[in-house]
Amino acid sequence: MDDRQKEILDIFTRTRALLEGHFVLRSGLHSGHYFQCAQVCQRMDAVERLAELLLEKVRSQGLKFETVLAPAMGGLVIGQEVARQARARFIFAEKENNVLVMRRGFTLRPGEPVLVVEDVVTRGGRVVECLDLVRQTGGTTTGIAMLVDRSAGSARFAVPAVSLLELSFPTYPADNVPDWLAKIPVQKPGS
């Protein structure tokens, strides 16, 4: 782990955003670890630093964008800060009838370059929904930026993706939770 990774992990640990226990993730999978990014996102100094580091990675990959799109709720704070530092427009998608949509008058012009920003990716479902949404509304997704990729490399996308922290903790389907984890009271902290 390099110095940047250590700094990022320290931010998550210091803000109590990295939790241990028995958790049901939004994906329905069970895990002994949970990234509660809301904890880190209540500390603006941490958000500012994480966005700075994330934007540095985005730029090092040559990803150009005019607009940041984040899925509500998890991606809102980090997405807005990335947009603020990049001096880009910020919009968000939210659930309506269990599907991500752009509301509140948000639109994309044809070909508008968009960076999708998310907090934690396990399977990548909300990112894929955002990619579909950008395509359906006429924009062009140039890349994805996430704070934490916990997919162990299994979340793959049609556009370049960068993450600040790549940690993968084992996850288990509900019908295959190991005994040691099943003994711990389950929590579903939400995303």
Wavefront OBJ file of the C-alpha trace (Angstrom):
o trace
v 0.000 0.000 0.000
v 1.503 3.341 -1.048
v 1.471 6.566 0.988
v -1.660 7.886 -0.767
v -3.536 4.665 -0.049
v -2.440 4.850 3.604
v -3.628 8.452 3.821
v -6.999 7.554 2.322
v -7.437 4.530 4.574
v -6.493 6.694 7.553
v -9.197 9.216 6.615
v -11.812 6.445 6.497
v -10.620 4.941 9.767
v -10.310 8.265 11.589
v -13.838 9.309 10.600
v -15.256 5.878 11.498
v -16.403 5.362 7.938
v -14.881 1.878 7.814
v -16.934 -0.343 10.116
v -16.597 -3.949 11.243
v -19.481 -6.248 12.234
v -22.169 -8.089 10.235
v -23.743 -5.986 7.541
v -26.279 -6.438 4.759
v -25.056 -4.326 1.869
v -27.365 -2.499 -0.556
v -26.572 -5.307 -3.004
v -28.158 -7.806 -0.580
v -24.806 -9.457 0.096
v -23.522 -9.912 3.649
v -20.102 -8.700 4.805
v -18.006 -8.319 7.929
v -16.990 -4.815 6.785
v -18.968 -1.800 5.716
v -17.984 1.532 4.254
v -20.339 4.100 5.729
v -19.259 7.049 3.618
v -21.839 9.273 5.294
v -19.461 9.286 8.258
v -16.561 10.642 6.231
v -18.858 13.012 4.317
v -19.856 14.873 7.463
v -16.260 16.079 7.754
v -15.746 18.724 5.096
v -11.970 18.734 5.564
v -11.939 15.000 4.754
v -14.327 15.433 1.809
v -12.207 18.230 0.398
v -9.040 16.108 0.615
v -10.680 12.975 -0.814
v -12.125 14.966 -3.725
v -8.725 16.545 -4.353
v -7.090 13.109 -4.503
v -9.895 11.671 -6.633
v -9.729 14.564 -9.080
v -5.958 14.092 -9.290
v -6.528 10.466 -10.372
v -9.237 11.479 -12.846
v -6.946 14.046 -14.437
v -3.986 11.632 -14.509
v -6.136 9.352 -16.673
v -6.876 12.219 -19.057
v -10.617 12.140 -18.356
v -12.272 15.367 -19.506
v -15.745 16.396 -18.365
v -17.978 19.421 -18.021
v -20.577 17.892 -15.729
v -20.489 15.596 -12.718
v -23.440 13.248 -12.218
v -23.804 11.471 -8.886
v -26.430 8.982 -7.754
v -28.311 10.036 -4.613
v -27.652 9.544 -1.786
v -24.147 8.125 -1.561
v -22.491 10.085 -4.337
v -23.988 13.489 -3.563
v -21.407 14.997 -1.223
v -18.285 13.700 -2.957
v -19.770 14.386 -6.402
v -20.535 17.975 -5.535
v -17.066 18.533 -4.089
v -15.373 17.017 -7.157
v -17.479 19.301 -9.347
v -16.680 22.322 -7.165
v -12.939 21.725 -7.323
v -13.079 21.045 -11.072
v -15.339 24.067 -11.610
v -17.798 21.763 -13.364
v -21.565 21.622 -13.281
v -23.069 19.209 -10.734
v -26.289 17.250 -11.143
v -27.646 14.153 -9.465
v -29.920 11.225 -10.151
v -32.442 9.963 -7.645
v -34.769 7.009 -7.315
v -38.295 7.245 -8.635
v -40.279 4.005 -8.602
v -37.007 2.231 -7.773
v -35.250 3.517 -10.918
v -32.629 6.269 -11.080
v -33.897 9.310 -12.962
v -32.876 12.905 -13.433
v -35.518 15.203 -12.010
v -35.625 18.836 -10.900
v -35.121 20.069 -14.459
v -31.691 18.452 -14.915
v -30.856 17.763 -18.559
v -27.801 17.006 -20.656
v -27.125 18.510 -24.037
v -26.192 16.114 -26.863
v -22.658 14.827 -26.362
v -22.129 16.666 -23.062
v -19.082 15.054 -21.365
v -20.070 13.642 -17.974
v -18.068 12.158 -15.108
v -20.097 9.801 -12.900
v -18.992 10.041 -9.251
v -19.975 7.456 -6.618
v -18.900 6.756 -3.073
v -18.638 2.942 -2.801
v -18.995 0.344 -5.557
v -19.598 -3.302 -4.691
v -21.350 -4.597 -7.797
v -21.706 -1.313 -9.674
v -25.477 -1.329 -10.111
v -26.049 2.358 -9.484
v -23.088 3.287 -11.669
v -24.538 1.226 -14.518
v -27.882 2.963 -13.996
v -26.104 6.328 -14.252
v -24.297 5.254 -17.428
v -27.641 4.249 -18.952
v -29.206 7.511 -17.825
v -26.453 9.614 -19.410
v -26.765 7.657 -22.666
v -30.590 7.919 -22.675
v -30.486 11.669 -22.097
v -27.927 12.338 -24.833
v -24.748 12.910 -22.842
v -21.443 11.058 -23.101
v -19.911 9.472 -20.023
v -16.164 10.017 -20.184
v -15.368 8.191 -16.961
v -16.317 7.023 -13.504
v -14.694 8.146 -10.268
v -15.363 6.388 -6.973
v -14.016 6.709 -3.491
v -13.961 2.969 -2.794
v -13.988 0.016 -5.169
v -14.779 -3.015 -3.071
v -15.663 -5.207 -6.051
v -12.329 -7.063 -6.198
v -12.137 -6.065 -9.846
v -15.471 -7.632 -10.754
v -17.273 -4.330 -11.387
v -16.429 -3.509 -14.978
v -17.762 -0.641 -16.982
v -17.799 0.455 -20.618
v -15.812 3.597 -19.764
v -12.619 4.186 -17.749
v -13.046 4.014 -13.964
v -10.782 5.214 -11.163
v -11.008 4.714 -7.421
v -9.127 6.074 -4.456
v -9.225 2.904 -2.431
v -9.422 -0.633 -3.731
v -10.239 -2.892 -0.851
v -12.237 -5.996 -1.195
v -13.623 -7.740 1.780
v -15.406 -11.036 1.294
v -19.137 -10.829 0.667
v -21.623 -13.641 0.965
v -25.093 -14.362 -0.404
v -27.775 -14.449 2.306
v -28.076 -18.232 1.987
v -24.314 -18.785 2.372
v -23.230 -16.636 5.337
v -20.364 -18.289 7.256
v -21.085 -19.370 10.840
v -18.643 -16.879 12.375
v -20.457 -14.001 10.648
v -23.960 -15.357 11.300
v -23.217 -15.245 15.059
v -22.854 -11.441 14.903
v -26.111 -9.446 15.009
v -26.874 -8.197 11.518
v -27.004 -4.482 10.711
v -28.324 -2.791 7.611
v -26.912 0.712 7.977
v -28.077 1.984 4.578
v -26.040 3.754 1.945
l 1 2 3 4 5 6 7 8 9 10 11 12 13 14 15 16 17 18 19 20 21 22 23 24 25 26 27 28 29 30 31 32 33 34 35 36 37 38 39 40 41 42 43 44 45 46 47 48 49 50 51 52 53 54 55 56 57 58 59 60 61 62 63 64 65 66 67 68 69 70 71 72 73 74 75 76 77 78 79 80 81 82 83 84 85 86 87 88 89 90 91 92 93 94 95 96 97 98 99 100 101 102 103 104 105 106 107 108 109 110 111 112 113 114 115 116 117 118 119 120 121 122 123 124 125 126 127 128 129 130 131 132 133 134 135 136 137 138 139 140 141 142 143 144 145 146 147 148 149 150 151 152 153 154 155 156 157 158 159 160 161 162 163 164 165 166 167 168 169 170 171 172 173 174 175 176 177 178 179 180 181 182 183 184 185 186 187 188 189 190 191
